[in-house]
Each structure stands twice: as structure tokens, then as C-alpha cells.
Amino acid sequence: MATYTELRQLFADNDLRNKTDVAVIIAAEAIRVEDIGTTNHANRLIWAKTAFANPRGKSDEMLMALLASNSTASIEAIQTVTDSALQAKVDAAVDVFADGS
């Protein structure tokens, strides 16, 4: 299990941040083309537009949520997350941040 200090150090892990940047952009693109009847679509679209304009800002928020949700994992497990697992975590967390603001 990662310590709080180790988790905090991962906020600055460039590889993890870069992977999260890409996952955020892929999530934003999926939202851009999703059916307008999707639950929370209007707020999700606002989130996606903001993600396209400032991917690192959205990625930083998402990375903190991802680290919190994986706090029982080892540092190695967090750092070696697969692209598909990271994407699934980002996709699942979007609605937490897609609140229209």
C-alpha cells in the first residue's frame, strides 16, 4: 500500500501525468461524439470542451482522483497501470467533474 507521501510524490510523476493527459483527451473525444441523450451530456460536453482547451488542468484533477481511488495499490502498480485500465478509471470519474462549471 502506498503511503500518503508516496502518493503525493506521484502528483509530479511525468510519465503518469502524460498518460493521464492522453486518457483525458480520449475521454473528451468520446464525450464529443456521444449521443445527446446520454445522462449528464450537457455537463459532460462542457467538461470535454474544457479538457480540449486545457488538458493538463483536467488531467491534474483526474490524477488526484485516480490516486485516491488506488491508494491501496503499490507505487509500482500505480506507475505501471495499463492504458486500458487508466482509461477506464478516467471514463468512470468524468461525471464527478462534469458538473457544468
Backbone atoms as SQL, in Angstrom:
CREATE TABLE atoms (id INTEGER PRIMARY KEY, chain TEXT, resi INTEGER, resn TEXT, atom TEXT, x REAL, y REAL, z REAL);
INSERT INTO atoms VALUES
  (1, 'A', 1, 'MET', 'N', 0.846, -1.178, 0.000),
  (2, 'A', 1, 'MET', 'CA', 0.000, 0.000, 0.000),
  (3, 'A', 1, 'MET', 'C', 0.890, 1.239, 0.000),
  (4, 'A', 2, 'ALA', 'N', 0.572, 2.180, -0.857),
  (5, 'A', 2, 'ALA', 'CA', 1.338, 3.412, -0.951),
  (6, 'A', 2, 'ALA', 'C', 1.064, 4.300, 0.265),
  (7, 'A', 3, 'THR', 'N', 2.096, 4.962, 0.722),
  (8, 'A', 3, 'THR', 'CA', 1.917, 5.925, 1.806),
  (9, 'A', 3, 'THR', 'C', 1.394, 7.231, 1.223),
  (10, 'A', 4, 'TYR', 'N', 0.903, 8.096, 2.086),
  (11, 'A', 4, 'TYR', 'CA', 0.445, 9.408, 1.623),
  (12, 'A', 4, 'TYR', 'C', 1.591, 10.175, 0.982),
  (13, 'A', 5, 'THR', 'N', 2.767, 10.075, 1.542),
  (14, 'A', 5, 'THR', 'CA', 3.933, 10.768, 0.979),
  (15, 'A', 5, 'THR', 'C', 4.226, 10.240, -0.421),
  (16, 'A', 6, 'GLU', 'N', 4.176, 8.929, -0.589),
  (17, 'A', 6, 'GLU', 'CA', 4.422, 8.346, -1.912),
  (18, 'A', 6, 'GLU', 'C', 3.344, 8.758, -2.909),
  (19, 'A', 7, 'LEU', 'N', 2.089, 8.761, -2.469),
  (20, 'A', 7, 'LEU', 'CA', 1.008, 9.195, -3.355),
  (21, 'A', 7, 'LEU', 'C', 1.188, 10.648, -3.759),
  (22, 'A', 8, 'ARG', 'N', 1.573, 11.487, -2.815),
  (23, 'A', 8, 'ARG', 'CA', 1.781, 12.907, -3.120),
  (24, 'A', 8, 'ARG', 'C', 2.914, 13.082, -4.123),
  (25, 'A', 9, 'GLN', 'N', 3.955, 12.279, -4.019),
  (26, 'A', 9, 'GLN', 'CA', 5.074, 12.359, -4.957),
  (27, 'A', 9, 'GLN', 'C', 4.637, 11.983, -6.376),
  (28, 'A', 10, 'LEU', 'N', 3.616, 11.140, -6.468),
  (29, 'A', 10, 'LEU', 'CA', 3.130, 10.753, -7.799),
  (30, 'A', 10, 'LEU', 'C', 2.401, 11.881, -8.517),
  (31, 'A', 11, 'PHE', 'N', 1.993, 12.917, -7.797),
  (32, 'A', 11, 'PHE', 'CA', 1.391, 14.082, -8.463),
  (33, 'A', 11, 'PHE', 'C', 2.357, 14.651, -9.500),
  (34, 'A', 12, 'ALA', 'N', 3.654, 14.482, -9.281),
  (35, 'A', 12, 'ALA', 'CA', 4.671, 15.041, -10.170),
  (36, 'A', 12, 'ALA', 'C', 5.314, 13.991, -11.078),
  (37, 'A', 13, 'ASP', 'N', 4.801, 12.778, -11.103),
  (38, 'A', 13, 'ASP', 'CA', 5.354, 11.723, -11.955),
  (39, 'A', 13, 'ASP', 'C', 4.995, 12.039, -13.412),
  (40, 'A', 14, 'ASN', 'N', 5.984, 12.456, -14.189),
  (41, 'A', 14, 'ASN', 'CA', 5.720, 12.904, -15.562),
  (42, 'A', 14, 'ASN', 'C', 5.122, 11.828, -16.448),
  (43, 'A', 15, 'ASP', 'N', 5.588, 10.602, -16.330),
  (44, 'A', 15, 'ASP', 'CA', 5.020, 9.534, -17.158),
  (45, 'A', 15, 'ASP', 'C', 3.549, 9.314, -16.831),
  (46, 'A', 16, 'LEU', 'N', 3.228, 9.267, -15.560),
  (47, 'A', 16, 'LEU', 'CA', 1.844, 9.069, -15.142),
  (48, 'A', 16, 'LEU', 'C', 0.983, 10.263, -15.542),
  (49, 'A', 17, 'ARG', 'N', 1.507, 11.458, -15.390),
  (50, 'A', 17, 'ARG', 'CA', 0.766, 12.657, -15.791),
  (51, 'A', 17, 'ARG', 'C', 0.513, 12.669, -17.293),
  (52, 'A', 18, 'ASN', 'N', 1.530, 12.316, -18.070),
  (53, 'A', 18, 'ASN', 'CA', 1.373, 12.306, -19.524),
  (54, 'A', 18, 'ASN', 'C', 0.349, 11.262, -19.963),
  (55, 'A', 19, 'LYS', 'N', 0.369, 10.093, -19.341),
  (56, 'A', 19, 'LYS', 'CA', -0.617, 9.059, -19.663),
  (57, 'A', 19, 'LYS', 'C', -2.021, 9.535, -19.300),
  (58, 'A', 20, 'THR', 'N', -2.131, 10.233, -18.189),
  (59, 'A', 20, 'THR', 'CA', -3.438, 10.744, -17.775),
  (60, 'A', 20, 'THR', 'C', -3.905, 11.843, -18.717),
  (61, 'A', 21, 'ASP', 'N', -2.975, 12.676, -19.201),
  (62, 'A', 21, 'ASP', 'CA', -3.331, 13.688, -20.209),
  (63, 'A', 21, 'ASP', 'C', -4.008, 13.036, -21.410),
  (64, 'A', 22, 'VAL', 'N', -3.405, 11.979, -21.910),
  (65, 'A', 22, 'VAL', 'CA', -3.938, 11.292, -23.086),
  (66, 'A', 22, 'VAL', 'C', -5.295, 10.673, -22.768),
  (67, 'A', 23, 'ALA', 'N', -5.427, 10.058, -21.619),
  (68, 'A', 23, 'ALA', 'CA', -6.706, 9.449, -21.233),
  (69, 'A', 23, 'ALA', 'C', -7.808, 10.504, -21.136),
  (70, 'A', 24, 'VAL', 'N', -7.483, 11.678, -20.650),
  (71, 'A', 24, 'VAL', 'CA', -8.459, 12.769, -20.559),
  (72, 'A', 24, 'VAL', 'C', -8.900, 13.203, -21.952),
  (73, 'A', 25, 'ILE', 'N', -7.959, 13.346, -22.877),
  (74, 'A', 25, 'ILE', 'CA', -8.307, 13.757, -24.238),
  (75, 'A', 25, 'ILE', 'C', -9.148, 12.688, -24.932),
  (76, 'A', 26, 'ILE', 'N', -8.818, 11.429, -24.716),
  (77, 'A', 26, 'ILE', 'CA', -9.614, 10.349, -25.312),
  (78, 'A', 26, 'ILE', 'C', -11.020, 10.347, -24.724),
  (79, 'A', 27, 'ALA', 'N', -11.145, 10.574, -23.424),
  (80, 'A', 27, 'ALA', 'CA', -12.468, 10.663, -22.801),
  (81, 'A', 27, 'ALA', 'C', -13.244, 11.857, -23.358),
  (82, 'A', 28, 'ALA', 'N', -12.557, 12.978, -23.539),
  (83, 'A', 28, 'ALA', 'CA', -13.213, 14.170, -24.087),
  (84, 'A', 28, 'ALA', 'C', -13.728, 13.927, -25.502),
  (85, 'A', 29, 'GLU', 'N', -12.950, 13.226, -26.298),
  (86, 'A', 29, 'GLU', 'CA', -13.390, 12.919, -27.667),
  (87, 'A', 29, 'GLU', 'C', -14.592, 11.985, -27.654),
  (88, 'A', 30, 'ALA', 'N', -14.589, 11.006, -26.781),
  (89, 'A', 30, 'ALA', 'CA', -15.730, 10.097, -26.678),
  (90, 'A', 30, 'ALA', 'C', -16.990, 10.858, -26.286),
  (91, 'A', 31, 'ILE', 'N', -16.844, 11.826, -25.405),
  (92, 'A', 31, 'ILE', 'CA', -17.987, 12.649, -24.984),
  (93, 'A', 31, 'ILE', 'C', -18.449, 13.528, -26.133),
  (94, 'A', 32, 'ARG', 'N', -17.510, 14.073, -26.898),
  (95, 'A', 32, 'ARG', 'CA', -17.856, 14.947, -28.019),
  (96, 'A', 32, 'ARG', 'C', -18.773, 14.255, -29.007),
  (97, 'A', 33, 'VAL', 'N', -18.587, 12.965, -29.200),
  (98, 'A', 33, 'VAL', 'CA', -19.371, 12.244, -30.205),
  (99, 'A', 33, 'VAL', 'C', -20.467, 11.358, -29.598),
  (100, 'A', 34, 'GLU', 'N', -20.649, 11.431, -28.274),
  (101, 'A', 34, 'GLU', 'CA', -21.663, 10.577, -27.661),
  (102, 'A', 34, 'GLU', 'C', -23.065, 11.069, -27.991),
  (103, 'A', 35, 'ASP', 'N', -24.021, 10.208, -27.821),
  (104, 'A', 35, 'ASP', 'CA', -25.426, 10.528, -28.050),
  (105, 'A', 35, 'ASP', 'C', -25.868, 11.645, -27.115),
  (106, 'A', 36, 'ILE', 'N', -26.617, 12.596, -27.644),
  (107, 'A', 36, 'ILE', 'CA', -27.057, 13.720, -26.811),
  (108, 'A', 36, 'ILE', 'C', -28.015, 13.286, -25.704),
  (109, 'A', 37, 'GLY', 'N', -28.527, 12.071, -25.804),
  (110, 'A', 37, 'GLY', 'CA', -29.411, 11.539, -24.773),
  (111, 'A', 37, 'GLY', 'C', -28.665, 10.905, -23.608),
  (112, 'A', 38, 'THR', 'N', -27.341, 10.896, -23.681),
  (113, 'A', 38, 'THR', 'CA', -26.532, 10.333, -22.592),
  (114, 'A', 38, 'THR', 'C', -26.778, 11.130, -21.319),
  (115, 'A', 39, 'THR', 'N', -26.939, 10.440, -20.212),
  (116, 'A', 39, 'THR', 'CA', -27.140, 11.107, -18.928),
  (117, 'A', 39, 'THR', 'C', -26.030, 12.113, -18.684),
  (118, 'A', 40, 'ASN', 'N', -26.411, 13.325, -18.289),
  (119, 'A', 40, 'ASN', 'CA', -25.480, 14.410, -17.957),
  (120, 'A', 40, 'ASN', 'C', -24.705, 14.911, -19.176),
  (121, 'A', 41, 'HIS', 'N', -25.231, 14.693, -20.374),
  (122, 'A', 41, 'HIS', 'CA', -24.492, 15.042, -21.594),
  (123, 'A', 41, 'HIS', 'C', -24.086, 16.509, -21.650),
  (124, 'A', 42, 'ALA', 'N', -24.974, 17.416, -21.323),
  (125, 'A', 42, 'ALA', 'CA', -24.645, 18.843, -21.428),
  (126, 'A', 42, 'ALA', 'C', -23.449, 19.192, -20.548),
  (127, 'A', 43, 'ASN', 'N', -23.447, 18.727, -19.312),
  (128, 'A', 43, 'ASN', 'CA', -22.314, 18.999, -18.419),
  (129, 'A', 43, 'ASN', 'C', -21.060, 18.256, -18.858),
  (130, 'A', 44, 'ARG', 'N', -21.230, 17.045, -19.368),
  (131, 'A', 44, 'ARG', 'CA', -20.089, 16.284, -19.867),
  (132, 'A', 44, 'ARG', 'C', -19.456, 17.000, -21.060),
  (133, 'A', 45, 'LEU', 'N', -20.283, 17.596, -21.908),
  (134, 'A', 45, 'LEU', 'CA', -19.766, 18.322, -23.071),
  (135, 'A', 45, 'LEU', 'C', -18.990, 19.567, -22.641),
  (136, 'A', 46, 'ILE', 'N', -19.474, 20.256, -21.627),
  (137, 'A', 46, 'ILE', 'CA', -18.728, 21.402, -21.081),
  (138, 'A', 46, 'ILE', 'C', -17.372, 20.918, -20.560),
  (139, 'A', 47, 'TRP', 'N', -17.374, 19.804, -19.844),
  (140, 'A', 47, 'TRP', 'CA', -16.118, 19.246, -19.334),
  (141, 'A', 47, 'TRP', 'C', -15.180, 18.905, -20.484),
  (142, 'A', 48, 'ALA', 'N', -15.709, 18.277, -21.530),
  (143, 'A', 48, 'ALA', 'CA', -14.884, 17.885, -22.681),
  (144, 'A', 48, 'ALA', 'C', -14.281, 19.100, -23.372),
  (145, 'A', 49, 'LYS', 'N', -15.062, 20.137, -23.556),
  (146, 'A', 49, 'LYS', 'CA', -14.535, 21.353, -24.200),
  (147, 'A', 49, 'LYS', 'C', -13.416, 21.957, -23.366),
  (148, 'A', 50, 'THR', 'N', -13.590, 21.961, -22.068),
  (149, 'A', 50, 'THR', 'CA', -12.543, 22.473, -21.186),
  (150, 'A', 50, 'THR', 'C', -11.312, 21.580, -21.240),
  (151, 'A', 51, 'ALA', 'N', -11.523, 20.279, -21.340),
  (152, 'A', 51, 'ALA', 'CA', -10.405, 19.338, -21.436),
  (153, 'A', 51, 'ALA', 'C', -9.610, 19.562, -22.718),
  (154, 'A', 52, 'PHE', 'N', -10.292, 19.813, -23.816),
  (155, 'A', 52, 'PHE', 'CA', -9.588, 20.094, -25.068),
  (156, 'A', 52, 'PHE', 'C', -8.793, 21.399, -24.973),
  (157, 'A', 53, 'ALA', 'N', -9.355, 22.395, -24.288),
  (158, 'A', 53, 'ALA', 'CA', -8.689, 23.693, -24.158),
  (159, 'A', 53, 'ALA', 'C', -7.517, 23.652, -23.181),
  (160, 'A', 54, 'ASN', 'N', -7.630, 22.829, -22.138),
  (161, 'A', 54, 'ASN', 'CA', -6.595, 22.766, -21.103),
  (162, 'A', 54, 'ASN', 'C', -6.485, 21.343, -20.579),
  (163, 'A', 55, 'PRO', 'N', -5.909, 20.442, -21.389),
  (164, 'A', 55, 'PRO', 'CA', -5.871, 19.042, -20.963),
  (165, 'A', 55, 'PRO', 'C', -5.113, 18.829, -19.655),
  (166, 'A', 56, 'ARG', 'N', -4.047, 19.564, -19.426),
  (167, 'A', 56, 'ARG', 'CA', -3.261, 19.346, -18.204),
  (168, 'A', 56, 'ARG', 'C', -4.066, 19.727, -16.973),
  (169, 'A', 57, 'GLY', 'N', -4.856, 20.780, -17.050),
  (170, 'A', 57, 'GLY', 'CA', -5.670, 21.170, -15.905),
  (171, 'A', 57, 'GLY', 'C', -6.658, 20.081, -15.513),
  (172, 'A', 58, 'LYS', 'N', -7.350, 19.536, -16.502),
  (173, 'A', 58, 'LYS', 'CA', -8.298, 18.454, -16.231),
  (174, 'A', 58, 'LYS', 'C', -7.567, 17.190, -15.814),
  (175, 'A', 59, 'SER', 'N', -6.418, 16.957, -16.411),
  (176, 'A', 59, 'SER', 'CA', -5.627, 15.783, -16.084),
  (177, 'A', 59, 'SER', 'C', -5.139, 15.821, -14.640),
  (178, 'A', 60, 'ASP', 'N', -4.712, 16.990, -14.183),
  (179, 'A', 60, 'ASP', 'CA', -4.253, 17.110, -12.793),
  (180, 'A', 60, 'ASP', 'C', -5.374, 16.772, -11.816),
  (181, 'A', 61, 'GLU', 'N', -6.578, 17.279, -12.099),
  (182, 'A', 61, 'GLU', 'CA', -7.724, 16.943, -11.247),
  (183, 'A', 61, 'GLU', 'C', -7.997, 15.438, -11.271),
  (184, 'A', 62, 'MET', 'N', -7.982, 14.881, -12.461),
  (185, 'A', 62, 'MET', 'CA', -8.284, 13.471, -12.622),
  (186, 'A', 62, 'MET', 'C', -7.214, 12.603, -11.961),
  (187, 'A', 63, 'LEU', 'N', -5.953, 13.004, -12.081),
  (188, 'A', 63, 'LEU', 'CA', -4.871, 12.225, -11.481),
  (189, 'A', 63, 'LEU', 'C', -5.040, 12.138, -9.972),
  (190, 'A', 64, 'MET', 'N', -5.430, 13.226, -9.350),
  (191, 'A', 64, 'MET', 'CA', -5.645, 13.189, -7.895),
  (192, 'A', 64, 'MET', 'C', -6.755, 12.210, -7.531),
  (193, 'A', 65, 'ALA', 'N', -7.826, 12.222, -8.293),
  (194, 'A', 65, 'ALA', 'CA', -8.927, 11.284, -8.035),
  (195, 'A', 65, 'ALA', 'C', -8.482, 9.842, -8.263),
  (196, 'A', 66, 'LEU', 'N', -7.700, 9.630, -9.304),
  (197, 'A', 66, 'LEU', 'CA', -7.228, 8.280, -9.606),
  (198, 'A', 66, 'LEU', 'C', -6.291, 7.769, -8.526),
  (199, 'A', 67, 'LEU', 'N', -5.420, 8.634, -8.041),
  (200, 'A', 67, 'LEU', 'CA', -4.514, 8.223, -6.977),
  (201, 'A', 67, 'LEU', 'C', -5.289, 7.899, -5.702),
  (202, 'A', 68, 'ALA', 'N', -6.281, 8.703, -5.393),
  (203, 'A', 68, 'ALA', 'CA', -7.088, 8.446, -4.198),
  (204, 'A', 68, 'ALA', 'C', -7.829, 7.110, -4.320),
  (205, 'A', 69, 'SER', 'N', -8.336, 6.841, -5.507),
  (206, 'A', 69, 'SER', 'CA', -9.098, 5.601, -5.689),
  (207, 'A', 69, 'SER', 'C', -8.206, 4.361, -5.730),
  (208, 'A', 70, 'ASN', 'N', -6.909, 4.571, -5.896),
  (209, 'A', 70, 'ASN', 'CA', -5.964, 3.452, -5.936),
  (210, 'A', 70, 'ASN', 'C', -4.990, 3.497, -4.767),
  (211, 'A', 71, 'SER', 'N', -5.380, 4.129, -3.690),
  (212, 'A', 71, 'SER', 'CA', -4.468, 4.329, -2.558),
  (213, 'A', 71, 'SER', 'C', -4.047, 3.032, -1.883),
  (214, 'A', 72, 'THR', 'N', -4.760, 1.964, -2.114),
  (215, 'A', 72, 'THR', 'CA', -4.374, 0.691, -1.509),
  (216, 'A', 72, 'THR', 'C', -3.411, -0.099, -2.402),
  (217, 'A', 73, 'ALA', 'N', -3.153, 0.406, -3.598),
  (218, 'A', 73, 'ALA', 'CA', -2.235, -0.266, -4.523),
  (219, 'A', 73, 'ALA', 'C', -0.797, 0.128, -4.199),
  (220, 'A', 74, 'SER', 'N', 0.122, -0.634, -4.716),
  (221, 'A', 74, 'SER', 'CA', 1.537, -0.293, -4.552),
  (222, 'A', 74, 'SER', 'C', 1.911, 0.806, -5.545),
  (223, 'A', 75, 'ILE', 'N', 3.002, 1.494, -5.264),
  (224, 'A', 75, 'ILE', 'CA', 3.501, 2.521, -6.183),
  (225, 'A', 75, 'ILE', 'C', 3.775, 1.887, -7.544),
  (226, 'A', 76, 'GLU', 'N', 4.388, 0.717, -7.539),
  (227, 'A', 76, 'GLU', 'CA', 4.698, 0.037, -8.802),
  (228, 'A', 76, 'GLU', 'C', 3.424, -0.240, -9.600),
  (229, 'A', 77, 'ALA', 'N', 2.397, -0.705, -8.935),
  (230, 'A', 77, 'ALA', 'CA', 1.133, -0.995, -9.623),
  (231, 'A', 77, 'ALA', 'C', 0.526, 0.272, -10.209),
  (232, 'A', 78, 'ILE', 'N', 0.617, 1.362, -9.481),
  (233, 'A', 78, 'ILE', 'CA', 0.076, 2.632, -9.971),
  (234, 'A', 78, 'ILE', 'C', 0.885, 3.120, -11.169),
  (235, 'A', 79, 'GLN', 'N', 2.190, 3.062, -11.060),
  (236, 'A', 79, 'GLN', 'CA', 3.049, 3.579, -12.134),
  (237, 'A', 79, 'GLN', 'C', 3.011, 2.716, -13.389),
  (238, 'A', 80, 'THR', 'N', 2.671, 1.461, -13.263),
  (239, 'A', 80, 'THR', 'CA', 2.660, 0.573, -14.434),
  (240, 'A', 80, 'THR', 'C', 1.241, 0.262, -14.906),
  (241, 'A', 81, 'VAL', 'N', 0.296, 1.105, -14.533),
  (242, 'A', 81, 'VAL', 'CA', -1.087, 0.904, -14.955),
  (243, 'A', 81, 'VAL', 'C', -1.149, 0.803, -16.478),
  (244, 'A', 82, 'THR', 'N', -1.964, -0.105, -16.966),
  (245, 'A', 82, 'THR', 'CA', -2.111, -0.238, -18.411),
  (246, 'A', 82, 'THR', 'C', -2.931, 0.926, -18.949),
  (247, 'A', 83, 'ASP', 'N', -2.768, 1.187, -20.232),
  (248, 'A', 83, 'ASP', 'CA', -3.539, 2.257, -20.857),
  (249, 'A', 83, 'ASP', 'C', -5.034, 2.010, -20.716),
  (250, 'A', 84, 'SER', 'N', -5.454, 0.775, -20.933),
  (251, 'A', 84, 'SER', 'CA', -6.892, 0.483, -20.867),
  (252, 'A', 84, 'SER', 'C', -7.434, 0.616, -19.446),
  (253, 'A', 85, 'ALA', 'N', -6.662, 0.221, -18.457),
  (254, 'A', 85, 'ALA', 'CA', -7.110, 0.371, -17.065),
  (255, 'A', 85, 'ALA', 'C', -7.185, 1.831, -16.672),
  (256, 'A', 86, 'LEU', 'N', -6.200, 2.615, -17.088),
  (257, 'A', 86, 'LEU', 'CA', -6.214, 4.054, -16.796),
  (258, 'A', 86, 'LEU', 'C', -7.396, 4.726, -17.490),
  (259, 'A', 87, 'GLN', 'N', -7.638, 4.351, -18.737),
  (260, 'A', 87, 'GLN', 'CA', -8.758, 4.934, -19.480),
  (261, 'A', 87, 'GLN', 'C', -10.084, 4.619, -18.800),
  (262, 'A', 88, 'ALA', 'N', -10.226, 3.400, -18.338),
  (263, 'A', 88, 'ALA', 'CA', -11.464, 3.008, -17.658),
  (264, 'A', 88, 'ALA', 'C', -11.676, 3.833, -16.397),
  (265, 'A', 89, 'LYS', 'N', -10.605, 4.079, -15.649),
  (266, 'A', 89, 'LYS', 'CA', -10.710, 4.888, -14.427),
  (267, 'A', 89, 'LYS', 'C', -11.103, 6.323, -14.764),
  (268, 'A', 90, 'VAL', 'N', -10.480, 6.892, -15.794),
  (269, 'A', 90, 'VAL', 'CA', -10.806, 8.264, -16.197),
  (270, 'A', 90, 'VAL', 'C', -12.259, 8.333, -16.661),
  (271, 'A', 91, 'ASP', 'N', -12.644, 7.421, -17.535),
  (272, 'A', 91, 'ASP', 'CA', -14.017, 7.423, -18.045),
  (273, 'A', 91, 'ASP', 'C', -15.034, 7.324, -16.909),
  (274, 'A', 92, 'ALA', 'N', -14.727, 6.511, -15.914),
  (275, 'A', 92, 'ALA', 'CA', -15.647, 6.317, -14.799),
  (276, 'A', 92, 'ALA', 'C', -15.727, 7.537, -13.889),
  (277, 'A', 93, 'ALA', 'N', -14.688, 8.354, -13.873),
  (278, 'A', 93, 'ALA', 'CA', -14.647, 9.505, -12.972),
  (279, 'A', 93, 'ALA', 'C', -15.136, 10.802, -13.606),
  (280, 'A', 94, 'VAL', 'N', -15.348, 10.814, -14.910),
  (281, 'A', 94, 'VAL', 'CA', -15.705, 12.067, -15.591),
  (282, 'A', 94, 'VAL', 'C', -16.903, 12.744, -14.947),
  (283, 'A', 95, 'ASP', 'N', -17.959, 12.000, -14.660),
  (284, 'A', 95, 'ASP', 'CA', -19.172, 12.635, -14.147),
  (285, 'A', 95, 'ASP', 'C', -18.985, 13.298, -12.783),
  (286, 'A', 96, 'VAL', 'N', -17.980, 12.895, -12.063),
  (287, 'A', 96, 'VAL', 'CA', -17.678, 13.592, -10.785),
  (288, 'A', 96, 'VAL', 'C', -17.292, 15.040, -11.076),
  (289, 'A', 97, 'PHE', 'N', -16.561, 15.232, -12.161),
  (290, 'A', 97, 'PHE', 'CA', -16.066, 16.563, -12.514),
  (291, 'A', 97, 'PHE', 'C', -16.976, 17.305, -13.487),
  (292, 'A', 98, 'ALA', 'N', -17.838, 16.600, -14.171),
  (293, 'A', 98, 'ALA', 'CA', -18.713, 17.212, -15.181),
  (294, 'A', 98, 'ALA', 'C', -19.968, 17.747, -14.504),
  (295, 'A', 99, 'ASP', 'N', -19.798, 18.881, -13.838),
  (296, 'A', 99, 'ASP', 'CA', -20.911, 19.467, -13.087),
  (297, 'A', 99, 'ASP', 'C', -21.398, 20.787, -13.679),
  (298, 'A', 100, 'GLY', 'N', -20.924, 21.105, -14.876),
  (299, 'A', 100, 'GLY', 'CA', -21.374, 22.317, -15.553),
  (300, 'A', 100, 'GLY', 'C', -20.569, 23.550, -15.229),
  (301, 'A', 101, 'SER', 'N', -19.564, 23.402, -14.388),
  (302, 'A', 101, 'SER', 'CA', -18.776, 24.594, -14.049),
  (303, 'A', 101, 'SER', 'C', -17.526, 24.691, -14.892);
